Amino acid sequence: MKRTLSSEVSAQVGKEVTVKGWVHSRRDHGGLIFIDVRDHNGVTQLVIQPEQNEAFKIAEQLRDEFVISATGTVKERADGLKNDNIESGNVEVVVAELLILNRSEPLPIQVHSDQIANEDTRLKYRYLDLRRPKMQAMLKKRAAYYKYMRDYMESEDFTEIATPILANSSPEGARDFLVPSRVHEGKFYALPQAPQQFKQLLMVGGVPRYYQLATCFRDEDPRADRLYGDFYQLDVEMSFVEDGEEVRTLMEPLIKNLVTDFSGKKLLAEEVPRITYQEAMETYGSDKPDLRFGMELIDLSEELKNTEFGVFKNTLASGGAVKAIRVEKAASLSRSQIDKFTEIAKQEGAGGLAYLTYEDGEVKSPIAKFLSPAELTAIKEKTGAKNGDAVFFGADKREVVNKVLGRLRNEFADHFELKDPNIVALAWVVDFPFYEWDEKAKKLDFGHNPFSMPKGGVESLEAEDKLGIVADQYDMVMNGYEVCSGAVRNHNPEIMYKAFGTLGYDEAYVEEKFGAMLNAFKFGAPPHAGCAFGIDRIFMVLMNEENIREIVAFPKNGSGVDVMMNSPSSVDKTQLKELGL
């Protein structure tokens, strides 16, 4: 009886089996040839004896990664020859028939070596890179991850619905990928940045709870935590919901269970905190704070209001702020290390980096002599600085100070290894600004997207201080990464016209961009809310990966190029002509 290789092969002693896979290694011991053959279940040892003349001749030709089929009898290994490192290590297959199914040229990358090729080479030969045990395990784990999410969503009565890939262009905060239409020359489809309009239309269509593991497309620069081009999200929407807390409460258990049950990590806190956007920026200098460590931003503007130290004095006189972070054990930093952090501060807009160190019961710093004893005491008391610590200052416009110290907070945590990879800190950041100031364009713009409901409805849009308008928007943060964004949706045409009108867009523009949705809202649209989880980024954190490309089967490289498929590439002139380009 023929059997394929399986993890139960040790139970098949004395039976005839057929093993198919790749040659993992070959060892010629003169009178015997040993072949380790590998498939998706693992490795099994084959023994080819000289008396099996034809099989022995073939075995002599084998090289790594040849694809073979071997038929033989399962035999238990002698006690001293068993291999506890593999599942089938108690047995071997004595081969009677051996076939080469396909040959392999010398590999450009090694698929079972501790020496990993550089990323571009790995991505060029991704089909070989995927043979590595780590990548095989990653693909299986990701499939289990998808199933885990689907099981939860279906247990909560959500319906999975696919939405179109060829859609219309709409402002979502990033550049669209455009697809020219051959049939309608001069017009373009857009690949959806998210299924936003479609899922809202599903709510109008009477779907009570929708979800989708959706492919999304954004022309954004790639980063270590962001894929270029296409990425995936768990897209969620619920009808008859008027409070974002209802969405947060329903979806939070899924993420907590993924952390604990699925990945085996620990939650920093069982109760996930709700932090306002304003609080996050003032306390952590980021709207996606990593809560695994403290190092909070401390406002010293009041304590230093009468200071004679020029930098602080001038900043406070012009309406700015002086804030600081206390970094434990940072008094041990060398001058060159402090210079490195100073450069980081400058990258974020600071003019420099003032600091105090506390060593041997004394305060040491180039700026200490410019501060009065009372000010030095106040700084130490408010920051809680102890011997061995350092206090780093930011002095500028409040938003610049928050940005600078927020970046430094994260960099210091990396330097002092404060980010425990076995701990996951979750938080909901709520009450985002409805509008924000676009410094480059010198004008107001939407804070997140135009589909959110301003708290207080249409009346709130009449406020004179447009930057003070709050949206019912919320993000989930995981270890310093934004992993979810959601909102109570705007389902009222009047509010949508007003929201865009504040930015200078007339009703005709709104109708052109969102005509289908606006028309639908005129026919009894229910209140609704939802969110979208970045499932690539969540999986990256759960798998302890710092590079998001490690958790995807076929990613593009750091420049947005698919080096395996040579994409993007030029196309034939005939194709362009057909498209009117």
VENFEN-V410020 format. One line per field, one symbol per residue. burial: I if it has 9 or more other C-alpha atoms within 8 Angstrom, else O. Layout:
BEGIN
burial: ???
END
This chain:
BEGIN
burial: OOOOIOIOIIOOIOOIIIIIIIIIIIOOOOOIIIIIIIIOOIIIIIIIIOOIOOIIOIIOOIIIIIIIIIIIIIIIIOOOOIOOOIIIIIIIIIIIIIIIOOOIOOOOIIOOOOOOOOOOIIIIIIOIIIIIOOIIOIIOOIOOIOOIIOOIIIOOOIIOOOOOOIIIIOOIOIOIIIIIIOOOIOOIIIIIIIIOOOIIIIIIOOIIIIIIOIIIIIIOOIOIIOIIIIIIIIIIIIIIIOIIOOIOOOOOOIOIIIIIOOIOIIIIOOOOOOIIIOIIIIIIIIIIIIIIOOIIIIIIIOIIOOIOOOOIIOIIOOOIIIIIIIIIOIIOOOOOOIOOIIIIIIOIOIOOIOIIIIIOOOIIIOIIOOIOOOIIOIIIOOIOIOOIIIIIIIIIIIOIIIIIIIIIIIIIIIOOOIOOOOIIIIIIIIIIIIIIIIOOOOOIIIIOIIOIIIIOIIOIIOOOOOIOIIIIIIIIIIIIIIIIIIIIIIIOIOIIIIIIIOOOIIOOOIIOOIIOIIOIIOOOIIIIIIIIIIIIIIIIIIOOIOOIIOIIOOIIIIOIIIIIOOOOOOOOOOOIOOIOO
END
